Amino acid sequence: MPGSDDRQIAVTGLGATSPLGGDVQSTWEALLAGRSGARPLEAHWIERYPTLPVSFACSLAQPASEVLTPQEIRRLDPSGQYAMISTREAWAHAGAPEVEKERLAVCMASGIGGLHTVLNAYDTLNEKGARRMLPMTVPMLMPNGPAAAVGLDLQARAGVHTPVSACASGAEAIAQGADLIRRGLADVVVAGGTEGCIHPVTIGAFAAMQALSKWNDDMERASRPYDVDRNGFVMGEGSGAVVLESMAHAKARGATIHAVLAGVGVTSDGYHMSAPHPEGQGAARAMRAALADGDLAASDIVHLNAHATSTGVGDIAEAQAIRLALGEATDGVAVSATKSMTGHLLGAAGALEAIFTVLAVREGIAPPTINLDSQDPKITLDVVNKDPRKLPDGDRAAVNNAFGFGGHNVGLVFRSA
């Protein structure tokens, strides 16, 4: 498959903390095992709000307090804590690249930002008064807080960026990172997404718009993309980060290249604030743009990690978009819906699933989709159901989809190194 070094981006580091594991390896192993990250909510506020219709979520498998110092926990919102964990792992995994700080950038996205900090500060104001509010409240609540914290941790001076595009945010951060390298503004970019908003406000709000599954008595089976009985997504939290490098920089330092970010596509629907275009037109354009950017044909794609949230209209619209983008080649693509295990990490989803796509390409195996007992006949995709599937040998290319409220669409194409 064609592609020149000046357009392709090396992926040299991976990092994550997720509902399935505290790092990339444990998360990947749980994913291939088909394990659900759904668990009962044990937060102190559960008993305080008995009217909440949902009492479970895909919360972190490893608490941030077990990884970060007490001072870091105090000074960072959960979204910032998770970002710090994932980016430190990714940086170490990349071999802590030696790069001029003026050539190092950060793109760390969040769909919602420091929600816990905002609401905790409001409670403090009401209950104890303004003098008891934390001095770090503003840096902790800023949507760019996680990116800024990571930038300071790495001393990045080529720019610190925070794309905010709902559930497409993490994938858009990776697309933006690739753009910075291609434009010659950076040699290395740490990119990804983070979200820490399992909170009564978000659970109540998403439930009010009929977006969340309410299967409290069968939570591990609640996230069921493509199934005829799907009834909403399961809230998740965590962070995923990748280290991107120009191909020249990665080769010059002898870096291990786990995959190549060959193409990116970013579009918008211009259709509705929360519903996708019913025919998936914007999503299809994002996928086609990513293929064109990578100088790839639809027939080159062997795997696709779908956005597939487990909502009625969303899953169907994306399935139509995939058909629209890939045409007859769709039948040869192994489709995985990994939110069936991780839940929906909102602004971090696209980044975590980009990591899954990189690993699928590198290892030659597509993760399973669990809880798919009866596939919706309107979804005519070759879904990897129940067990992982071996991908073809040789040069492999795969698509990672991420979409967000507001009509945001991002397609990323990764190929084997």
N, C-alpha and C positions, 0 to 999 in steps of 0.2 A: 504494500500500500504506500502511496506516495506521501511526501511531506518533507519540507526543508527545515533545517535546524533553526532558522530565524523565526519561524512561526510556531514551532512546537516547544512545549514547556516541560521540563523534567520534574517529576514528582519524586522528591528524595527523602521525605520524612512524613510520618503519619502519627497522629496522637488523638486520643479520645478518652472521655469518661462518659458512660452511658448507663441506661437501665440494665444492660446485660453484663457490664464489667467495668472495672476501674481503669482499664487501658485497652489498647487496640487488640492485643492478642486474646485476652479473656473475652472481649466483646465478640470477636470473630468466631472463636470456638463455640460460644453460646449460640451465635447466629446459625452456624452450620448444624448445630445439634437441634435446632428448632425449638429453642427455649423461649418462653414468654417472660417479658420483664414486668408484667402487671403484678401489682401487689397492693394490699390494703393500705390506705393512708393512715399513718400513725401520728400525724401532726397534732399539736395541742388544740388546734381550732376545730377539729372534727366534731367534738361534742358541743362546741359553742354554736355551731350552725347546723342543727338537725334537719333543716329543710333542704340542704344540698341534696340533689337527686343522685349524685355520684360520690362514691366513697372509696374509690381506688384510682390508681394511676401507675404509670411506668416511671417510678422515681429512681434516683441513682442507685446503682448496685453497691457502690463504695462511697460513703459520705466524704465530702471534701475535707472535713476536719481530720480525717485520717491521713491526709496527704499534705495539706498546707500547714503553715505555722499558725499559732493562735492570733498573732498580730495580723497576718494576711486574712484570716477569717473575719476579724473585726473590721478591717479596712476595705473589704471588697463585698459588694452585693453577690448573692449566689451566682448570678450570670458572670460576674468577673472571676469568681473563684473557679468555676468550671472552665472558663477560657484559659486561665493560668495553668491548670492541670493539663489540658490537652495540648497547649502550645509548647509547654516544657517537654512533654513526651515527644512531640513531633520534632522539636529542635535537637534533642538528644538522638533520636532515631536517624536524623539526617547527618549525624556526626558533628554537631555544633559547627556549621560551616564558618570558615574564616572568610569574612567579607567586610569590606569597609562599611562602617555604620551609615555613611551617606549613600550607600547603595543597597541598604536593607530597609524594607517596608513591611507594614502590617496591614492586613485587611481582615478585621474580625467583626462579623455582623451579629446583630441581634434583632429579633422581630419585635420584641416588647421592651427590652432594657431592664433597668433596675426596679422592677415592680415591688419587690419585697421592701426595698429601702424607702420608696415613696410612701407606701401604705403604713409601714412601721413609723415613719417620721410623722405622719398625720395623726396616728394614734398617740404618739408621745406629745405632740402639740396639744391635743385635746385633753389628755389625761394628766400631764405633768407641766405643760407650759413650754414656751419657746426656749427658755434658758436651758432646758434639758435635752434639746435636740443635738445630735452628734455633729461635730465640726466637719466630718467627712461626708455628710449627707449628700451634698451636691455632686462631688466626684463619684460617689457610689451610685447615684440614681441616673446619671447621664447615660443616654444610649451608647455613647462612645466610650463610656467608662472601661468596659472590658478591653477594647482595642488600645486605649491609652495605657492601661496597666501592663498589657503585654508589650507595648512599644517601649515603655520604661524598663521593663524587665530585660529586654533584649538590646536596649539603647538604639533602637531603630531611628534613623534620621532621614530616610527617603520618603517619609509620609506615613501617617497612621490614619486609616480609613474605616468607616462604619456604614456599609450599605444597610438600609432598613427597608426591606420589601416583603414584610410578613413572612410567610413560610418558604419563600424563595431566597431569603436573605443569605443563608450560608453558602448556597451555590453561587449567588451573585458575587459574593466576596471572592470566591475562587476565580470567577470570570474576570473580576476587576484586577485581581492579582496578576493574572496572565497578561492583561492589557498593560499594566505598569511595566512588566518586563519587556513586552514587545515594543513598547514606545521608547525603550532605552532609559527609563526613569529609575530602574532598580535591577539588580542582578539576582537578588533573593527576596522572596516575599513569603511571610507566614500568613496563611489565609484560612478562614473557616467561619464557623458560627457557634453561638452559644445561647442557651436559654435556661432560665431558672425561674419559672413562674407557676409552679404548682401551688396554687393559692385559692382560697374560697372565692375571691372575686373572679378570677379567670374561669374556675370550674363552674361557678354560677352563671357567668355570662355566656360561655360556650354552650352550656346546657340549655340556656334560655333560647338560643337560636337553633336548637335541635341538632347540634353538631357532634355532641358527645354520646358515646354508647353508655347506657345505663344498666348494663348487665352486672350489677353488683354481686350477684350470687354465682356468676360464672366468669369472673374477670379475666382469666387466662385465655378464654376463648372470645373475648369481647371484640378485639381488633381482628376483623375478618375481611380484608380487602377482596373484592370480586365475588364474594359469596352472596347468594340470594338473600340471606338473612342479615347482611351487614346493616348496622343501624347507627353508625357514627364512629368517630375516632376515639382513641384513648390518649389522654394527655401524657406527654413525656417530658424529660428534662435531660440536660447534659451538654456536651460540646464535642465538636470534631475540628481538627486542624490539620493542614497539610503544609509542607515546605515546598514551595515552587522555586525553580531556578531556571535561568536561561540555559539552553542546552550547552552552550559554549562554556559557561561557568561550571556546570556540573561535570562535564567531561574533563575540564582543565584540572579540577581537584580530585578526580578519580572517584566521584561519588557513586554510590549504589543508586541506580535509577529504578524505581519500583514500577513506574508506568510513565507514559507520556500523555500530557494534556494536549490533545491534538487540535481540538476545536471547541469554541464556545458560541452560544447563541442566546441573545436576550431580547425578548419582545414583550408587548403588552396587548391585552385583549381589547381595551376600550369598550367594554360591554357591561359589566356589573361590578358592584363593590365587593360582593362575597361569592357570587356564583361564577363558575368558569363559562366560557363560551360553549354553548351546548354541543357544537360540532367540533370543538377543540381546535379551532383555526389558529389562535395565537400560539398555543402549545406546539402545534405542528410546525409553525413557522420557526419557532425556537429550535426545534430538533433539526429542521432542514438547514437552518443557518449554521448550526454547530457542525453538521456534516460538511457543508460547503467550506467552512472556515478550516476544517482539517483536511480538505481535498479528498474526502471519502465518499463512497457510494453507499446507498442503503444496504446493498448486498454485502458490504464489509462488516456490518454489525452482527455480532453473534449473541449479545446479551444486552439487557436493558433493566436498570433498577428504576422501577416506576415510583412516582409520587404516591399514588394509591393509598389514600388515607383511610379508606373504609366508609366513605360517605356515598350515598346513593347516586347523586348526580355527578360527583367528582370522578369516581372510578369509571363511569361510562364515558364521560367527556374525554378523559385521558386515553382510554382505549381507542376511541374514534380518532383522536389526534395521532396516536401511534400508527394506526392504519393509514391515515392521511399522509403522514410524513414518510413512512417506509414502504408503502404500497405492497406489492406482492412479496417483498423481502420480509415482511412482518412474520410470516409463517415460519421462518427459519431463526427467529430470535427467541432466546430463552428469557422470559420475563419474571423478575423477582419482585415481590411486594414485601419489603423487610419491615415496614411499619406494623405488620402483623405480630412482630416480636418486640420491637423497640417502643411501640407507640409512636405518637407524633411529637417530635421535639421542636416543632414550630420553626423559629429562626435558625436552629441548629440542625434541622433535619437534612437539608440539602448537603451540608458539609459532612455529616456522619455517613450519609448514603453515598457521597462521592468516595469516601474511604472504602466502603463496601465494594464499589465499582472498581476501584484500583486493585483491591485484593482479588476480586473475581477474575480480572484480566491477568494479574500476575500469577495466581495459583491455578487458573484454568478450571474454576468451579463456580457455579451460580448458586447463591443461597436459596433455601426453600421459602415458600410461602406457607404459613401454617393457618389452621382454622378454615381452610377452603374445602368445605364439605360438598357444596353444590354450586358450581360456577354459574354466574348469571349468564344466560344465553345471549344477552346483548353485548357481552364482553368476549370477543372472538380472538383471544390471545393465547399463545402457548405458555401458560403459566407453570413455573417450576413449583410443583405442589408436593408438600409433605417432606420430601427428601432433597438434598442438594443434587445438582446435575453437573456432570463433567462437560466442559466446553471443548470445542474443537482444538486440536493441537495447532501450533504455528502462530502466526501473527494474528492477535485477537483485538477487536475493537468493541467498545461498549458505550452505551448512552446512560447518563444519569439525569433524570428529570426532577425539577423542583418548581412548584407553582405556589402563588400566594394570593390572599385576599387583595383586591384592588386590580386583579388581572395581570399580575406579574408572572412571567414565564422564563425559565432558564433551562437550557439544555447544555450539558457538558459531554464531550466525547473523549474517552480515554482509550489508549491503545497500548499494547505490550511494548516493553522497552526494547 
